[in-house]
């Protein structure tokens, strides 16, 4: 078993809160989540990802359907609910 | 004067749809916004992604595979983090629902609660009026600056 070290770090409150939320989302302990984040950070520096990220500009305007007005959220969901409830 | 935005921001479905559709009325503004969005950490909820796919696939008859692939590429290229409702989001939503007397706000309030419960207090949307009543959330239409 790997030796574990207990340490104290100081982080901005909003980073701490977000990390706690994300750890709970993936059902990990805070320690496990921070360890994984540090591991990923260290390995990115040593081995940058091979897959080249797509140029953001090329991901814009990929469709051409000419939307004018997007239905409101209320309408989107209510149409669905009405159909499901047979009204 | 155009303000500089930075930090963590949620993004509404309408912004993404306009950015993906080059013939949309707001495409040029969406393009300018995303190209100049340095220093912003983008967040989007899972329910927003379902809404985007629903609109594009059902209303415009675009193949599901094409929509999913292009949406994933877009989110990855702009470093979006995808967030989900938390176990505590329902009580946050109820708090909003009972605090404000506006009618027919259920779905918008649940979306706002998802962002707020994930510590995202800033939100970009075209329909600011739907969210402005929620004082906990800073709501901005980015297209009004382009």
gemmi code that builds the backbone of each chain (N, CA, C; Angstrom):
import gemmi

chains = {
    "A": [
        ("UNK", (0.837, -1.195, 0.000), (0.000, 0.000, 0.000), (0.878, 1.254, 0.000)),
        ("UNK", (0.486, 2.230, -0.820), (1.281, 3.453, -0.905), (1.189, 4.236, 0.402)),
        ("UNK", (2.320, 4.861, 0.734), (2.339, 5.661, 1.953), (1.520, 6.948, 1.738)),
        ("UNK", (0.704, 7.282, 2.679), (-0.130, 8.480, 2.568), (0.421, 9.584, 3.453)),
        ("UNK", (0.337, 10.802, 2.967), (0.814, 11.966, 3.712), (-0.381, 12.856, 4.059)),
        ("UNK", (-0.448, 13.308, 5.274), (-1.476, 14.294, 5.642), (-0.849, 15.693, 5.548)),
        ("UNK", (-1.513, 16.596, 4.837), (-0.943, 17.934, 4.665), (-2.039, 19.003, 4.777)),
        ("UNK", (-1.619, 20.220, 4.901), (-2.578, 21.330, 4.980), (-2.300, 22.294, 3.841)),
        ("UNK", (-3.328, 22.637, 3.091), (-3.149, 23.625, 2.022), (-4.174, 24.748, 2.202)),
        ("UNK", (-3.868, 25.890, 1.602), (-4.790, 27.024, 1.658), (-5.298, 27.302, 0.256)),
        ("UNK", (-6.606, 27.260, 0.074), (-7.179, 27.480, -1.263), (-8.303, 28.507, -1.160)),
        ("UNK", (-8.583, 29.217, -2.266), (-9.719, 30.154, -2.250), (-11.020, 29.399, -1.945)),
        ("UNK", (-11.919, 30.058, -1.238), (-13.149, 29.408, -0.795), (-13.963, 28.861, -1.963)),
        ("UNK", (-14.046, 29.646, -3.084), (-14.903, 29.185, -4.185), (-14.329, 27.923, -4.846)),
        ("UNK", (-12.987, 27.819, -4.867), (-12.364, 26.613, -5.428), (-12.677, 25.417, -4.514)),
        ("UNK", (-12.549, 25.657, -3.213), (-12.820, 24.603, -2.240), (-14.267, 24.094, -2.377)),
        ("UNK", (-15.202, 25.054, -2.469), (-16.615, 24.665, -2.553), (-16.893, 23.883, -3.836)),
        ("UNK", (-16.318, 24.368, -4.948), (-16.546, 23.665, -6.220), (-15.957, 22.267, -6.184)),
        ("UNK", (-14.774, 22.137, -5.592), (-14.143, 20.817, -5.511), (-14.984, 19.874, -4.652)),
        ("UNK", (-15.539, 20.382, -3.557), (-16.393, 19.546, -2.693), (-17.629, 19.071, -3.457)),
        ("UNK", (-18.209, 20.014, -4.221), (-19.409, 19.667, -4.998), (-19.074, 18.611, -6.042)),
        ("UNK", (-17.972, 18.834, -6.773), (-17.592, 17.892, -7.832), (-17.252, 16.527, -7.248)),
        ("UNK", (-16.587, 16.507, -6.099), (-16.250, 15.227, -5.455), (-17.530, 14.475, -5.095)),
        ("UNK", (-18.528, 15.199, -4.575), (-19.769, 14.515, -4.200), (-20.520, 14.040, -5.437)),
        ("UNK", (-20.369, 14.794, -6.555), (-21.026, 14.382, -7.802), (-20.518, 13.034, -8.289)),
        ("UNK", (-19.219, 12.821, -8.160), (-18.646, 11.553, -8.629), (-18.503, 10.544, -7.486)),
        ("UNK", (-19.143, 10.866, -6.356), (-19.183, 9.975, -5.193), (-17.788, 9.567, -4.730)),
        ("UNK", (-16.917, 10.567, -4.649), (-15.568, 10.318, -4.140), (-15.357, 11.126, -2.870)),
        ("UNK", (-14.419, 10.671, -2.038), (-14.064, 11.496, -0.883), (-13.312, 12.720, -1.396)),
        ("UNK", (-13.280, 13.753, -0.585), (-12.579, 14.972, -0.989), (-11.098, 14.670, -1.225)),
        ("UNK", (-10.514, 13.843, -0.345), (-9.088, 13.495, -0.489), (-8.836, 12.768, -1.803)),
        ("UNK", (-9.701, 11.811, -2.114), (-9.523, 11.044, -3.353), (-9.652, 11.959, -4.564)),
        ("UNK", (-10.591, 12.901, -4.474), (-10.816, 13.805, -5.607), (-9.607, 14.720, -5.822)),
        ("UNK", (-9.080, 15.259, -4.729), (-7.922, 16.165, -4.834), (-6.696, 15.394, -5.331)),
        ("UNK", (-6.533, 14.169, -4.837), (-5.404, 13.335, -5.279), (-5.472, 13.112, -6.788)),
        ("UNK", (-6.682, 12.769, -7.252), (-6.863, 12.516, -8.682), (-6.581, 13.773, -9.508)),
        ("UNK", (-7.052, 14.921, -9.012), (-6.832, 16.184, -9.731), (-5.338, 16.504, -9.809)),
        ("UNK", (-4.643, 16.288, -8.702), (-3.200, 16.551, -8.694), (-2.478, 15.587, -9.639)),
        ("UNK", (-2.889, 14.322, -9.603), (-2.270, 13.313, -10.471), (-2.436, 13.716, -11.936)),
        ("UNK", (-3.664, 14.120, -12.299), (-3.934, 14.521, -13.689), (-3.106, 15.745, -14.073)),
        ("UNK", (-3.013, 16.685, -13.161), (-2.258, 17.905, -13.437), (-0.781, 17.579, -13.664)),
        ("UNK", (-0.233, 16.750, -12.796), (1.185, 16.385, -12.905), (1.433, 15.639, -14.224)),
        ("UNK", (0.550, 14.722, -14.567), (0.754, 13.927, -15.772), (0.534, 14.711, -17.054)),
        ("UNK", (-0.307, 15.752, -16.986), (-0.492, 16.604, -18.162), (0.788, 17.359, -18.478)),
        ("UNK", (1.484, 17.743, -17.408), (2.726, 18.500, -17.625), (3.777, 17.579, -18.256)),
        ("UNK", (3.848, 16.349, -17.750), (4.854, 15.421, -18.276), (4.462, 14.920, -19.664)),
        ("UNK", (3.194, 14.501, -19.809), (2.716, 13.964, -21.082), (1.496, 14.757, -21.561)),
        ("UNK", (1.694, 15.821, -22.310), (0.526, 16.555, -22.799), (-0.358, 15.659, -23.655)),
        ("UNK", (-1.679, 15.870, -23.625), (-2.566, 14.988, -24.376), (-2.210, 14.961, -25.862)),
        ("UNK", (-2.253, 13.776, -26.452), (-1.859, 13.620, -27.847), (-2.943, 14.154, -28.792)),
        ("UNK", (-4.206, 13.977, -28.361), (-5.305, 14.376, -29.235), (-5.374, 15.902, -29.327)),
        ("UNK", (-5.328, 16.408, -30.530), (-5.371, 17.861, -30.702), (-6.812, 18.334, -30.573)),
        ("UNK", (-7.004, 19.341, -29.727), (-8.341, 19.891, -29.545), (-8.758, 20.647, -30.795)),
        ("UNK", (-10.034, 20.548, -31.122), (-10.521, 21.212, -32.323), (-10.471, 22.734, -32.157)),
        ("UNK", (-10.168, 23.415, -33.251), (-10.170, 24.878, -33.226), (-11.580, 25.343, -32.878)),
        ("UNK", (-11.742, 26.110, -31.789), (-13.095, 26.525, -31.374), (-13.891, 27.183, -32.510)),
        ("UNK", (-13.204, 27.976, -33.336), (-13.887, 28.675, -34.427), (-14.603, 27.685, -35.362)),
        ("UNK", (-13.992, 26.524, -35.548), (-14.576, 25.529, -36.458), (-15.800, 24.834, -35.882)),
        ("UNK", (-16.023, 25.003, -34.574), (-17.186, 24.347, -33.962), (-18.408, 25.280, -33.961)),
        ("UNK", (-18.194, 26.536, -34.358), (-19.314, 27.496, -34.412), (-19.993, 27.423, -35.778)),
        ("UNK", (-21.294, 27.637, -35.807), (-22.023, 27.717, -37.074), (-21.988, 26.455, -37.897)),
        ("UNK", (-22.026, 25.312, -37.253), (-21.938, 24.045, -37.985), (-23.277, 23.654, -38.625)),
        ("UNK", (-24.367, 24.265, -38.173), (-25.683, 24.004, -38.772), (-26.151, 25.253, -39.505)),
        ("UNK", (-27.137, 25.051, -40.399), (-27.662, 26.233, -41.116), (-29.167, 26.089, -41.313)),
        ("UNK", (-29.897, 26.049, -40.196), (-31.356, 25.932, -40.326), (-32.062, 27.274, -40.145)),
        ("UNK", (-31.345, 28.322, -39.842), (-31.936, 29.660, -39.807), (-32.988, 29.865, -38.738)),
        ("UNK", (-32.653, 29.469, -37.520), (-33.632, 29.608, -36.430), (-33.882, 31.089, -36.140)),
        ("UNK", (-35.156, 31.431, -35.949), (-35.497, 32.830, -35.646), (-35.831, 32.988, -34.177)),
        ("UNK", (-36.740, 32.144, -33.701), (-37.115, 32.248, -32.289), (-37.117, 30.859, -31.666)),
        ("UNK", (-36.395, 30.714, -30.592), (-36.336, 29.422, -29.907), (-37.528, 29.348, -28.946)),
        ("UNK", (-38.261, 28.223, -28.949), (-39.399, 28.115, -28.027), (-38.948, 28.317, -26.586)),
        ("UNK", (-39.815, 28.929, -25.783), (-39.452, 29.141, -24.373), (-39.335, 27.784, -23.682)),
        ("UNK", (-38.615, 27.785, -22.572), (-38.452, 26.544, -21.794), (-39.817, 26.019, -21.340)),
        ("UNK", (-40.673, 26.964, -20.935), (-42.021, 26.607, -20.472), (-42.767, 25.853, -21.576)),
        ("UNK", (-42.678, 26.393, -22.800), (-43.397, 25.767, -23.904), (-42.801, 24.395, -24.236)),
        ("UNK", (-41.463, 24.320, -24.230), (-40.786, 23.050, -24.537), (-41.260, 21.938, -23.608)),
        ("UNK", (-41.265, 22.228, -22.319), (-41.601, 21.191, -21.337), (-43.107, 20.966, -21.253)),
        ("UNK", (-43.880, 22.033, -21.378), (-45.335, 21.865, -21.228), (-45.924, 21.059, -22.363)),
        ("UNK", (-45.392, 21.254, -23.575), (-45.865, 20.451, -24.707), (-45.606, 18.973, -24.419)),
        ("UNK", (-44.442, 18.691, -23.885), (-44.069, 17.312, -23.564), (-44.989, 16.745, -22.468)),
        ("UNK", (-45.208, 17.544, -21.441), (-46.038, 17.075, -20.319), (-47.483, 16.848, -20.774)),
        ("UNK", (-47.990, 17.775, -21.575), (-49.368, 17.620, -22.064), (-49.518, 16.342, -22.882)),
        ("UNK", (-48.513, 16.048, -23.696), (-48.583, 14.829, -24.508), (-48.547, 13.599, -23.609)),
        ("UNK", (-47.685, 13.641, -22.599), (-47.550, 12.493, -21.697), (-48.804, 12.276, -20.862)),
        ("UNK", (-49.458, 13.398, -20.511), (-50.660, 13.274, -19.668), (-51.925, 13.138, -20.514)),
        ("UNK", (-51.751, 13.119, -21.840), (-52.880, 12.896, -22.731), (-53.877, 14.017, -22.764)),
        ("UNK", (-53.406, 15.254, -22.564), (-54.329, 16.394, -22.625), (-54.300, 17.041, -23.994)),
    ],
    "B": [
        ("UNK", (-20.286, 51.120, -23.033), (-19.001, 50.428, -22.982), (-19.202, 48.951, -22.681)),
        ("UNK", (-18.454, 48.125, -23.400), (-18.622, 46.685, -23.217), (-17.912, 46.213, -21.946)),
        ("UNK", (-18.631, 45.601, -21.020), (-17.962, 45.129, -19.797), (-17.113, 43.890, -20.082)),
        ("UNK", (-16.143, 43.644, -19.221), (-15.333, 42.439, -19.344), (-15.873, 41.395, -18.380)),
        ("UNK", (-16.185, 40.245, -18.902), (-16.703, 39.173, -18.057), (-15.589, 38.181, -17.751)),
        ("UNK", (-15.585, 37.701, -16.526), (-14.610, 36.668, -16.164), (-15.202, 35.812, -15.057)),
        ("UNK", (-14.523, 34.725, -14.745), (-15.002, 33.837, -13.688), (-15.933, 32.768, -14.226)),
        ("UNK", (-16.762, 32.236, -13.337), (-17.617, 31.099, -13.684), (-18.999, 31.560, -14.137)),
        ("UNK", (-19.399, 31.121, -15.310), (-20.685, 31.531, -15.886), (-21.441, 30.318, -16.425)),
        ("UNK", (-22.718, 30.255, -16.088), (-23.596, 29.292, -16.734), (-24.050, 29.860, -18.062)),
        ("UNK", (-24.385, 28.976, -18.993), (-24.812, 29.420, -20.319), (-26.141, 28.753, -20.662)),
        ("UNK", (-27.097, 29.563, -21.116), (-28.417, 29.022, -21.436), (-28.422, 28.358, -22.817)),
        ("UNK", (-29.405, 27.493, -23.016), (-29.521, 26.741, -24.267), (-29.592, 27.660, -25.490)),
        ("UNK", (-30.334, 28.775, -25.358), (-30.527, 29.638, -26.539), (-29.203, 30.176, -27.087)),
        ("UNK", (-28.274, 30.488, -26.208), (-26.967, 31.025, -26.643), (-26.241, 29.981, -27.507)),
        ("UNK", (-26.298, 28.727, -27.042), (-25.579, 27.658, -27.753), (-26.233, 27.397, -29.114)),
        ("UNK", (-27.563, 27.372, -29.137), (-28.256, 27.099, -30.403), (-27.929, 28.189, -31.433)),
        ("UNK", (-27.960, 29.442, -30.989), (-27.624, 30.532, -31.918), (-26.168, 30.424, -32.387)),
        ("UNK", (-25.300, 29.947, -31.530), (-23.878, 29.834, -31.899), (-23.636, 28.680, -32.878)),
        ("UNK", (-24.490, 27.672, -32.825), (-24.294, 26.518, -33.707), (-24.934, 26.712, -35.084)),
        ("UNK", (-25.911, 27.615, -35.160), (-26.669, 27.814, -36.404), (-26.163, 29.061, -37.125)),
        ("UNK", (-25.396, 28.856, -38.182), (-24.777, 30.026, -38.853), (-25.800, 30.910, -39.567)),
        ("UNK", (-27.030, 30.395, -39.760), (-28.059, 31.240, -40.388), (-29.003, 31.872, -39.364)),
        ("UNK", (-28.712, 31.665, -38.083), (-29.599, 32.223, -37.062), (-29.440, 33.742, -37.000)),
        ("UNK", (-30.464, 34.401, -36.497), (-30.439, 35.867, -36.441), (-29.321, 36.385, -35.539)),
        ("UNK", (-28.914, 35.577, -34.575), (-27.898, 36.029, -33.619), (-26.534, 35.365, -33.828)),
        ("UNK", (-26.343, 34.706, -34.968), (-25.082, 33.958, -35.108), (-23.850, 34.860, -35.011)),
        ("UNK", (-23.866, 35.983, -35.708), (-22.685, 36.870, -35.703), (-22.357, 37.342, -34.284)),
        ("UNK", (-23.411, 37.641, -33.528), (-23.196, 38.090, -32.145), (-22.662, 36.939, -31.297)),
        ("UNK", (-23.211, 35.748, -31.504), (-22.760, 34.580, -30.735), (-21.299, 34.275, -31.054)),
        ("UNK", (-20.965, 34.370, -32.324), (-19.587, 34.108, -32.763), (-18.627, 35.112, -32.119)),
        ("UNK", (-18.995, 36.382, -32.169), (-18.141, 37.428, -31.583), (-17.997, 37.209, -30.082)),
        ("UNK", (-19.093, 36.860, -29.441), (-19.055, 36.640, -27.991), (-18.093, 35.504, -27.633)),
        ("UNK", (-18.241, 34.363, -28.281), (-17.384, 33.223, -27.919), (-15.926, 33.469, -28.312)),
        ("UNK", (-15.716, 34.168, -29.403), (-14.328, 34.441, -29.808), (-13.622, 35.408, -28.864)),
        ("UNK", (-14.409, 36.209, -28.169), (-13.786, 37.183, -27.254), (-13.910, 36.771, -25.789)),
        ("UNK", (-14.399, 35.577, -25.560), (-14.689, 35.156, -24.180), (-13.449, 34.566, -23.504)),
        ("UNK", (-12.439, 35.374, -23.375), (-11.235, 34.913, -22.673), (-11.435, 35.146, -21.173)),
        ("UNK", (-10.981, 34.217, -20.379), (-11.077, 34.400, -18.930), (-12.415, 34.006, -18.347)),
        ("UNK", (-13.298, 33.442, -19.191), (-14.585, 32.968, -18.680), (-14.547, 31.442, -18.603)),
        ("UNK", (-14.942, 30.907, -17.442), (-15.099, 29.459, -17.315), (-16.571, 29.140, -17.570)),
        ("UNK", (-16.830, 28.411, -18.665), (-18.217, 28.129, -19.033), (-18.734, 26.861, -18.349)),
        ("UNK", (-19.969, 26.948, -17.873), (-20.655, 25.803, -17.269), (-22.003, 25.634, -17.953)),
        ("UNK", (-22.433, 24.385, -18.057), (-23.770, 24.138, -18.618), (-24.363, 22.915, -17.926)),
        ("UNK", (-25.679, 22.958, -17.710), (-26.319, 21.825, -17.023), (-26.698, 20.743, -18.030)),
        ("UNK", (-26.882, 19.552, -17.504), (-27.313, 18.449, -18.359), (-28.675, 18.746, -18.981)),
        ("UNK", (-29.573, 19.406, -18.206), (-30.898, 19.669, -18.778), (-30.819, 20.649, -19.957)),
        ("UNK", (-29.849, 21.588, -19.924), (-29.667, 22.479, -21.077), (-29.291, 21.669, -22.325)),
        ("UNK", (-28.429, 20.682, -22.125), (-27.982, 19.897, -23.280), (-29.150, 19.119, -23.887)),
        ("UNK", (-30.022, 18.599, -23.029), (-31.210, 17.886, -23.524), (-32.096, 18.862, -24.318)),
        ("UNK", (-32.244, 20.079, -23.806), (-33.079, 21.078, -24.489), (-32.497, 21.421, -25.877)),
        ("UNK", (-31.186, 21.616, -25.923), (-30.538, 21.956, -27.197), (-30.764, 20.842, -28.211)),
        ("UNK", (-30.556, 19.603, -27.763), (-30.731, 18.462, -28.672), (-32.189, 18.336, -29.105)),
        ("UNK", (-33.106, 18.558, -28.175), (-34.537, 18.488, -28.498), (-34.882, 19.483, -29.605)),
        ("UNK", (-34.447, 20.726, -29.453), (-34.784, 21.767, -30.437), (-34.184, 21.431, -31.796)),
        ("UNK", (-32.912, 21.084, -31.813), (-32.256, 20.891, -33.118), (-32.732, 19.603, -33.806)),
        ("UNK", (-32.870, 18.541, -33.026), (-33.244, 17.256, -33.633), (-34.731, 17.236, -34.018)),
        ("UNK", (-35.590, 17.633, -33.086), (-37.031, 17.510, -33.342), (-37.566, 18.572, -34.286)),
        ("UNK", (-37.113, 19.811, -34.101), (-37.697, 20.884, -34.906), (-37.020, 21.044, -36.258)),
        ("UNK", (-35.752, 20.678, -36.345), (-35.035, 20.919, -37.597), (-34.589, 19.636, -38.288)),
        ("UNK", (-35.021, 18.519, -37.731), (-34.814, 17.215, -38.392), (-33.341, 16.965, -38.740)),
        ("UNK", (-32.454, 17.340, -37.839), (-31.035, 17.043, -38.044), (-30.760, 15.691, -37.389)),
        ("UNK", (-29.895, 14.885, -38.022), (-29.618, 13.546, -37.494), (-29.058, 13.618, -36.072)),
        ("UNK", (-29.541, 12.699, -35.229), (-29.122, 12.682, -33.819), (-27.598, 12.612, -33.677)),
        ("UNK", (-26.992, 11.734, -34.458), (-25.537, 11.542, -34.352), (-24.794, 12.838, -34.676)),
        ("UNK", (-25.277, 13.529, -35.707), (-24.633, 14.783, -36.129), (-24.727, 15.833, -35.023)),
        ("UNK", (-25.907, 15.899, -34.409), (-26.116, 16.908, -33.369), (-25.243, 16.610, -32.149)),
        ("UNK", (-25.255, 15.355, -31.713), (-24.481, 14.986, -30.523), (-22.995, 15.237, -30.760)),
        ("UNK", (-22.493, 14.813, -31.921), (-21.062, 14.989, -32.224), (-20.680, 16.464, -32.244)),
        ("UNK", (-21.475, 17.271, -32.924), (-21.128, 18.688, -33.043), (-21.272, 19.435, -31.728)),
        ("UNK", (-22.258, 19.038, -30.946), (-22.431, 19.683, -29.639), (-21.251, 19.333, -28.720)),
        ("UNK", (-20.860, 18.063, -28.739), (-19.721, 17.646, -27.894), (-18.438, 18.361, -28.311)),
        ("UNK", (-18.234, 18.518, -29.614), (-17.033, 19.216, -30.103), (-17.032, 20.670, -29.643)),
        ("UNK", (-18.195, 21.295, -29.740), (-18.318, 22.692, -29.330), (-17.998, 22.843, -27.834)),
        ("UNK", (-18.598, 21.980, -27.022), (-18.404, 22.075, -25.565), (-16.943, 21.845, -25.200)),
        ("UNK", (-16.325, 20.886, -25.882), (-14.920, 20.580, -25.607), (-14.014, 21.731, -26.050)),
        ("UNK", (-14.291, 22.284, -27.225), (-13.436, 23.353, -27.767), (-13.458, 24.588, -26.870)),
        ("UNK", (-14.607, 24.858, -26.256), (-14.704, 26.041, -25.403), (-14.595, 25.695, -23.909)),
        ("UNK", (-14.104, 24.489, -23.639), (-13.817, 24.050, -22.259), (-15.017, 24.163, -21.314)),
        ("UNK", (-16.175, 23.769, -21.788), (-17.363, 23.779, -20.919), (-17.255, 22.688, -19.871)),
        ("UNK", (-17.696, 22.989, -18.656), (-17.875, 21.952, -17.629), (-19.363, 21.650, -17.549)),
        ("UNK", (-19.679, 20.371, -17.565), (-21.087, 19.969, -17.497), (-21.442, 19.689, -16.041)),
        ("UNK", (-22.521, 20.324, -15.582), (-22.943, 20.123, -14.192), (-24.330, 19.485, -14.159)),
        ("UNK", (-24.663, 18.921, -13.005), (-25.930, 18.196, -12.846), (-26.638, 18.695, -11.595)),
        ("UNK", (-27.946, 18.448, -11.514), (-28.626, 18.726, -10.246), (-27.998, 17.884, -9.130)),
        ("UNK", (-27.890, 18.455, -7.951), (-27.326, 17.753, -6.795), (-28.486, 17.265, -5.923)),
        ("UNK", (-28.207, 16.406, -4.960), (-29.286, 15.985, -4.060), (-29.960, 17.167, -3.362)),
        ("UNK", (-29.208, 18.251, -3.178), (-29.759, 19.416, -2.474), (-30.472, 20.403, -3.407)),
        ("UNK", (-30.417, 20.146, -4.726), (-30.972, 21.118, -5.685), (-32.485, 21.260, -5.546)),
        ("UNK", (-33.158, 20.190, -5.212), (-34.621, 20.254, -5.085), (-35.022, 21.238, -3.978)),
        ("UNK", (-34.309, 21.187, -2.859), (-34.685, 22.120, -1.786), (-34.309, 23.561, -2.164)),
        ("UNK", (-33.225, 23.718, -2.926), (-32.862, 25.061, -3.414), (-33.967, 25.580, -4.343)),
        ("UNK", (-34.430, 24.692, -5.226), (-35.509, 25.046, -6.164), (-36.775, 25.435, -5.390)),
        ("UNK", (-37.110, 24.680, -4.375), (-38.310, 24.990, -3.583), (-38.161, 26.337, -2.876)),
        ("UNK", (-36.935, 26.613, -2.431), (-36.687, 27.897, -1.774), (-36.963, 29.049, -2.756)),
        ("UNK", (-36.479, 28.891, -3.987), (-36.726, 29.925, -5.005), (-38.214, 30.017, -5.324)),
        ("UNK", (-38.827, 28.876, -5.513), (-40.250, 28.828, -5.894), (-41.130, 29.516, -4.848)),
        ("UNK", (-40.794, 29.310, -3.585), (-41.615, 29.872, -2.518), (-41.229, 31.320, -2.179)),
        ("UNK", (-40.038, 31.734, -2.617), (-39.588, 33.100, -2.306), (-40.137, 34.129, -3.279)),
        ("UNK", (-40.401, 33.691, -4.501), (-40.829, 34.636, -5.532), (-42.227, 34.272, -6.013)),
        ("UNK", (-43.027, 35.302, -6.288), (-44.438, 35.035, -6.571), (-44.760, 34.919, -8.061)),
        ("UNK", (-43.725, 34.901, -8.911), (-43.971, 34.837, -10.352), (-44.651, 33.528, -10.726)),
        ("UNK", (-45.538, 33.618, -11.735), (-46.247, 32.410, -12.188), (-45.440, 31.678, -13.254)),
        ("UNK", (-45.703, 30.393, -13.385), (-45.153, 29.586, -14.480), (-43.640, 29.688, -14.629)),
        ("UNK", (-42.940, 29.519, -13.539), (-41.479, 29.657, -13.574), (-40.787, 28.343, -13.198)),
        ("UNK", (-41.554, 27.271, -13.133), (-41.031, 26.016, -12.586), (-39.723, 25.575, -13.253)),
        ("UNK", (-39.731, 25.516, -14.565), (-38.573, 24.956, -15.275), (-37.381, 25.923, -15.232)),
        ("UNK", (-37.665, 27.215, -15.356), (-36.581, 28.204, -15.265), (-35.977, 28.209, -13.855)),
        ("UNK", (-36.820, 28.094, -12.856), (-36.324, 28.103, -11.473), (-35.513, 26.835, -11.164)),
        ("UNK", (-35.934, 25.724, -11.708), (-35.165, 24.488, -11.465), (-33.790, 24.591, -12.133)),
        ("UNK", (-33.754, 25.211, -13.316), (-32.471, 25.423, -13.992), (-31.595, 26.359, -13.161)),
        ("UNK", (-32.175, 27.465, -12.710), (-31.423, 28.434, -11.888), (-30.922, 27.758, -10.611)),
        ("UNK", (-31.763, 26.938, -9.998), (-31.368, 26.243, -8.764), (-30.198, 25.302, -9.021)),
        ("UNK", (-30.184, 24.674, -10.184), (-29.079, 23.761, -10.513), (-27.764, 24.529, -10.591)),
        ("UNK", (-27.786, 25.689, -11.243), (-26.561, 26.497, -11.315), (-26.163, 26.999, -9.922)),
        ("UNK", (-27.112, 27.569, -9.215), (-26.785, 28.169, -7.913), (-26.292, 27.112, -6.927)),
        ("UNK", (-26.900, 25.947, -6.962), (-26.502, 24.876, -6.044), (-25.095, 24.355, -6.355)),
        ("UNK", (-24.664, 24.563, -7.604), (-23.295, 24.191, -8.006), (-22.329, 25.368, -7.873)),
        ("UNK", (-22.748, 26.405, -7.136), (-21.911, 27.592, -6.885), (-21.660, 28.429, -8.135)),
        ("UNK", (-22.520, 28.315, -9.132), (-22.412, 29.165, -10.325), (-23.463, 30.262, -10.176)),
        ("UNK", (-23.002, 31.495, -9.961), (-23.931, 32.594, -9.654), (-24.109, 33.581, -10.810)),
        ("UNK", (-23.450, 33.298, -11.938), (-23.555, 34.173, -13.117), (-24.160, 33.372, -14.262)),
        ("UNK", (-24.998, 34.027, -15.065), (-25.719, 33.271, -16.081), (-25.904, 34.102, -17.341)),
        ("UNK", (-25.459, 33.550, -18.481), (-25.687, 34.182, -19.779), (-26.939, 33.605, -20.410)),
        ("UNK", (-27.860, 34.465, -20.815), (-29.057, 34.007, -21.527), (-29.570, 35.129, -22.406)),
        ("UNK", (-30.304, 34.759, -23.453), (-30.932, 35.780, -24.291), (-32.214, 36.267, -23.624)),
        ("UNK", (-32.888, 35.366, -22.917), (-34.158, 35.716, -22.255), (-33.921, 36.110, -20.800)),
        ("UNK", (-33.317, 37.268, -20.621), (-32.978, 37.695, -19.258), (-34.218, 37.876, -18.388)),
        ("UNK", (-35.321, 38.270, -19.009), (-36.522, 38.570, -18.203), (-37.006, 37.327, -17.427)),
        ("UNK", (-36.700, 36.147, -17.958), (-37.143, 34.922, -17.280), (-36.410, 34.700, -15.957)),
        ("UNK", (-35.245, 35.331, -15.787), (-34.410, 35.032, -14.624), (-34.098, 36.250, -13.739)),
        ("UNK", (-34.390, 37.434, -14.257), (-33.977, 38.648, -13.531), (-34.566, 38.741, -12.129)),
        ("UNK", (-35.711, 38.116, -11.919), (-36.341, 38.192, -10.600), (-35.504, 37.485, -9.524)),
        ("UNK", (-34.675, 36.553, -9.935), (-33.877, 35.777, -8.963), (-32.657, 36.604, -8.568)),
        ("UNK", (-32.714, 37.180, -7.397), (-31.642, 38.124, -7.029), (-30.320, 37.419, -6.732)),
        ("UNK", (-30.380, 36.118, -6.469), (-29.148, 35.365, -6.194), (-28.305, 35.156, -7.448)),
        ("UNK", (-28.941, 35.342, -8.624), (-28.279, 35.035, -9.893), (-28.009, 36.329, -10.670)),
        ("UNK", (-26.756, 36.494, -11.125), (-26.443, 37.639, -11.995), (-26.727, 37.213, -13.437)),
        ("UNK", (-27.671, 37.892, -14.074), (-28.137, 37.464, -15.393), (-27.753, 38.504, -16.443)),
        ("UNK", (-27.139, 38.055, -17.531), (-26.658, 38.971, -18.575), (-26.987, 38.409, -19.949)),
        ("UNK", (-27.470, 39.275, -20.837), (-27.590, 38.899, -22.245), (-26.311, 39.363, -22.940)),
        ("UNK", (-25.411, 38.442, -23.273), (-24.115, 38.865, -23.825), (-24.275, 39.510, -25.200)),
        ("UNK", (-25.359, 39.171, -25.912), (-25.541, 39.697, -27.263), (-25.832, 41.195, -27.257)),
        ("UNK", (-26.245, 41.715, -26.115), (-26.550, 43.144, -26.074), (-25.273, 43.993, -26.114)),
        ("UNK", (-24.121, 43.340, -26.041), (-22.844, 44.079, -26.087), (-22.120, 43.938, -27.425)),
        ("UNK", (-22.753, 43.232, -28.374), (-22.088, 43.027, -29.679), (-22.956, 43.562, -30.816)),
    ],
}
model = gemmi.Model(1)
for chain_id, residues in chains.items():
    chain = gemmi.Chain(chain_id)
    for i, (resn, *xyz) in enumerate(residues, 1):
        res = gemmi.Residue()
        res.name, res.seqid = resn, gemmi.SeqId(i, " ")
        for name, pos in zip(("N", "CA", "C"), xyz):
            atom = gemmi.Atom()
            atom.name, atom.element = name, gemmi.Element(name[0])
            atom.pos, atom.b_iso = gemmi.Position(*pos), 0.0
            res.add_atom(atom)
        chain.add_residue(res)
    model.add_chain(chain)
structure = gemmi.Structure()
structure.add_model(model)
structure.setup_entities()
